[in-house]
Amino acid sequence: MRCRKARSAAHASNLVVPIDGFRFTRGEDQLGSYKVPEARFFPQVFCQSCGSRMPLVDTSRGFTVIAMGALDADPGVRPRNHIFVASKALWFEITDALPQIAEQQTS
């Protein structure tokens, strides 16, 4: 549910890459973040100048989460699955045949 509220949308489209497969080219000093106190993971990372969502570099778990709506170019990958479907909006219908995972993936 927090993904929907953070993006004001039915779902969040994220690209997850190994931490060594990502780097900021500029603007890293402009990042801010907020984490809901009871949340275990996934603070909201944003540009302090414009408020746009920015990549979350999770050093403790070794990956980077990139909000795909922030990308200027086609990343060359397509969705592989739907995660956290147990908490999707009741009014949202998944109409494709991609695998649906109820909660957080463990691997």
Phi, psi and omega in degrees: 000326181297326178299316179297314182293322181294330184249357183052045182214170181292335183200172176245133176256111183239146174250124180252124181230154175302147184302327180279358177262013182219144170206148173280139176263337176191162174084000182301330180288352180262006183279142171233167177209157175217133176237129175302129186308321182274357180284137178280321183228180169060067169293159176273121179254135186214161175281125180289343179276317186240348179087359181295147175296142180231163181298143175260115177265108183261088183295329182292333181248358172078025177218166178240136177252121182247122174290114188295337176294343180273351183282141177272338183234162177293123181284352178083008177235159179234162180305143178249336181195172174247127178247162181058033182293343177294339180245021178290160178300135181301330183274352183268129180250125175277120188248003178258179184260014179294150178302144179245125181247124187296316184231196181297138175289146179263347179221000000 
